[in-house]
Amino acid sequence: MATTDLTEWRLRDTNLTTLLGIVPAAQSHLYLEINEPGSGELRLPLDTVTAGQITSGMFTECYYRGSSHGGFFVENIKETKADAGEYGGRWMSISGRGPLALLDDCMVWDNGTTETTREFTGVTKASILITLIIEAKARGGLANLTYDFSASVDTASVSWTDSEHYKLPVGTSLLDVARQFAKTGGFDFEINLSGANFVLSAYAAGL
């Protein structure tokens, strides 16, 4: 990559729509992995307007050549003072998980019973995940999440061919459910920011 071909980090408020500015990052790292939230970290001068705006829950989005390539939620904020040998001055370091962490913060619910497992029979994996997302939304979670697949077809309009019998322990995170589906084959997923929402996509033929 040429030295002039740089990444740009955009800071979004917790509502995801308000663009607060460009992060003047001195160092940046973005870790991406299929079917995982990934993570990121930025280091910027503490004595900047942007540093003064940053709070937990905001989202930093990585742009390269004009297109978005993911990002991470601000979950950890650390202030440091470096000596002259480390580009001396006061610095802020921010880090956090990628957007699939939204699924990690919601869980399989007991559906109003005392049962310790939820059972699903004769439905697709996609149908199970959609049911759990709808339930999480009804409880006030996942307000900024939508999905572009259905119980019968995937994001690319390819039909799901599975018919599953699953018992899921109550308290399992939705991310762990999706991971389990991916490991058993025929179900890869990704998430992308669109406007004020993250859109979850799923693919029967994999990514």
C-alpha positions as CSV (number, residue, x, y, z in Angstrom):
1,M,0.0,0.0,0.0
2,A,1.4,3.4,-0.9
3,T,2.2,5.8,1.8
4,T,-0.5,8.2,0.4
5,D,-3.1,5.4,0.4
6,L,-4.2,5.8,4.0
7,T,-7.2,4.7,6.0
8,E,-9.7,7.2,7.4
9,W,-11.5,6.7,10.7
10,R,-14.9,8.3,11.2
11,L,-16.3,8.8,14.7
12,R,-20.1,8.2,15.0
13,D,-22.2,9.1,18.0
14,T,-24.1,6.4,19.8
15,N,-27.1,7.1,17.5
16,L,-24.9,5.9,14.6
17,T,-26.2,8.7,12.3
18,T,-24.4,11.8,13.8
19,L,-20.9,12.0,12.3
20,L,-18.7,13.7,14.9
21,G,-15.6,14.0,12.8
22,I,-12.5,12.3,11.5
23,V,-10.3,10.7,14.2
24,P,-6.7,12.0,13.8
25,A,-5.3,8.6,14.5
26,A,-1.5,8.2,14.9
27,Q,-1.8,4.4,15.1
28,S,-4.7,2.1,14.2
29,H,-5.4,-1.6,14.1
30,L,-8.5,-3.4,12.8
31,Y,-8.8,-7.1,13.3
32,L,-11.4,-8.9,11.1
33,E,-12.4,-12.6,11.2
34,I,-15.3,-14.3,9.4
35,N,-18.3,-15.1,11.7
36,E,-16.6,-13.2,14.6
37,P,-17.0,-9.6,15.9
38,G,-13.3,-8.7,15.4
39,S,-11.8,-5.8,17.3
40,G,-10.1,-2.5,16.7
41,E,-7.8,0.1,18.4
42,L,-6.9,3.7,17.7
43,R,-4.3,6.0,19.3
44,L,-4.8,9.7,19.0
45,P,-3.5,12.9,20.6
46,L,-5.3,13.6,23.8
47,D,-5.3,17.4,23.2
48,T,-7.7,17.4,20.2
49,V,-11.3,18.2,19.8
50,T,-12.1,14.7,18.7
51,A,-10.5,13.2,21.8
52,G,-12.7,15.4,23.9
53,Q,-15.9,14.1,22.2
54,I,-15.2,10.4,22.6
55,T,-17.4,8.4,25.0
56,S,-18.2,4.7,25.5
57,G,-20.7,3.3,23.1
58,M,-19.7,5.4,20.1
59,F,-18.7,3.7,16.9
60,T,-15.5,4.2,14.8
61,E,-15.8,3.3,11.2
62,C,-12.8,2.5,9.0
63,Y,-12.8,3.9,5.4
64,Y,-10.3,2.9,2.7
65,R,-10.5,4.3,-0.8
66,G,-13.9,5.8,-0.1
67,S,-15.6,2.6,1.2
68,S,-16.4,1.3,4.6
69,H,-14.4,-1.8,5.8
70,G,-15.9,-2.2,9.3
71,G,-15.1,-0.7,12.6
72,F,-15.5,-1.1,16.3
73,F,-17.5,0.2,19.3
74,V,-15.7,2.4,21.8
75,E,-15.6,0.2,24.9
76,N,-12.2,1.0,26.5
77,I,-10.7,4.5,26.8
78,K,-7.2,5.0,28.2
79,E,-5.2,8.1,28.6
80,T,-1.4,7.9,28.6
81,K,1.7,10.1,28.6
82,A,4.5,9.1,26.4
83,D,8.1,10.3,26.5
84,A,10.0,12.0,23.7
85,G,11.2,8.7,22.3
86,E,7.6,7.6,21.7
87,Y,6.4,10.7,19.9
88,G,6.1,12.5,23.3
89,G,2.9,14.0,24.5
90,R,-0.4,13.0,25.9
91,W,-2.4,10.3,24.1
92,M,-5.7,8.6,24.2
93,S,-6.1,4.9,23.2
94,I,-9.6,3.6,22.4
95,S,-10.5,0.0,21.6
96,G,-13.4,-2.4,21.5
97,R,-15.3,-5.1,19.7
98,G,-16.7,-5.1,16.2
99,P,-20.4,-4.7,15.4
100,L,-21.2,-8.4,15.8
101,A,-20.8,-7.8,19.5
102,L,-24.4,-6.6,19.4
103,L,-25.4,-10.3,19.2
104,D,-23.0,-11.1,22.1
105,D,-24.9,-8.7,24.3
106,C,-28.3,-10.6,23.9
107,M,-29.1,-14.1,24.9
108,V,-31.5,-17.0,24.5
109,W,-34.5,-16.2,26.7
110,D,-36.7,-18.6,28.7
111,N,-39.8,-17.5,26.8
112,G,-41.7,-16.9,30.1
113,T,-41.2,-20.4,31.5
114,T,-39.0,-22.1,34.0
115,E,-37.4,-24.2,31.3
116,T,-33.6,-24.1,31.1
117,T,-33.5,-24.9,27.3
118,R,-35.3,-23.7,24.2
119,E,-36.3,-26.3,21.7
120,F,-36.7,-25.7,18.0
121,T,-37.9,-28.5,15.7
122,G,-38.3,-28.8,11.9
123,V,-37.2,-25.2,11.1
124,T,-34.1,-23.7,9.4
125,K,-31.2,-22.2,11.3
126,A,-32.2,-18.9,9.9
127,S,-35.7,-19.2,11.3
128,I,-34.2,-19.9,14.8
129,L,-31.9,-16.9,14.7
130,I,-34.7,-14.6,13.4
131,T,-37.0,-15.8,16.3
132,L,-34.3,-15.1,18.9
133,I,-33.6,-11.6,17.4
134,I,-37.3,-10.7,17.4
135,E,-37.6,-11.8,21.0
136,A,-34.5,-9.7,21.9
137,K,-36.1,-6.7,20.2
138,A,-39.3,-7.2,22.1
139,R,-37.3,-7.0,25.3
140,G,-35.8,-3.7,24.2
141,G,-32.5,-5.0,22.8
142,L,-30.9,-4.8,19.3
143,A,-32.7,-1.6,18.5
144,N,-30.1,-0.8,15.8
145,L,-30.1,-4.2,14.2
146,T,-32.0,-5.4,11.1
147,Y,-31.5,-8.4,8.9
148,D,-31.8,-9.0,5.2
149,F,-32.6,-12.7,5.1
150,S,-35.7,-14.7,5.9
151,A,-36.6,-18.1,7.3
152,S,-36.7,-19.5,3.8
153,V,-34.1,-17.7,1.8
154,D,-30.7,-16.2,2.5
155,T,-29.3,-12.7,1.8
156,A,-28.6,-13.7,-1.8
157,S,-32.1,-15.2,-2.2
158,V,-30.8,-18.8,-2.1
159,S,-33.1,-21.2,-0.4
160,W,-32.2,-22.7,2.9
161,T,-32.4,-26.5,2.6
162,D,-31.9,-27.5,6.3
163,S,-34.5,-28.6,8.7
164,E,-33.1,-28.5,12.3
165,H,-33.8,-29.8,15.7
166,Y,-31.9,-27.7,18.2
167,K,-32.0,-27.4,22.0
168,L,-30.3,-24.2,23.1
169,P,-29.5,-23.5,26.7
170,V,-31.2,-20.4,28.2
171,G,-28.6,-17.7,28.7
172,T,-26.5,-18.6,25.5
173,S,-25.5,-15.5,23.7
174,L,-27.0,-15.0,20.2
175,L,-23.5,-14.7,18.9
176,D,-22.7,-18.1,20.3
177,V,-25.8,-19.5,18.6
178,A,-24.7,-18.0,15.2
179,R,-21.2,-19.4,15.8
180,Q,-22.7,-22.8,16.4
181,F,-24.7,-22.6,13.2
182,A,-21.6,-21.6,11.2
183,K,-19.5,-24.4,12.6
184,T,-22.2,-27.0,11.6
185,G,-22.0,-25.8,8.0
186,G,-24.0,-23.9,5.5
187,F,-24.3,-20.7,7.4
188,D,-21.9,-17.8,7.2
189,F,-22.8,-14.3,8.4
190,E,-21.6,-10.7,8.3
191,I,-22.8,-7.4,9.5
192,N,-22.6,-3.9,7.9
193,L,-23.6,-0.4,8.9
194,S,-26.3,1.2,6.8
195,G,-27.6,4.5,7.9
196,A,-28.6,4.3,11.6
197,N,-28.8,0.5,11.6
198,F,-26.5,-2.5,11.4
199,V,-27.7,-5.0,8.8
200,L,-27.1,-8.7,9.6
201,S,-26.6,-10.9,6.5
202,A,-26.5,-14.7,6.2
203,Y,-25.4,-16.9,3.4
204,A,-26.3,-20.6,2.7
205,A,-23.3,-21.2,0.4
206,G,-20.9,-19.5,2.8
207,L,-18.7,-16.4,2.3
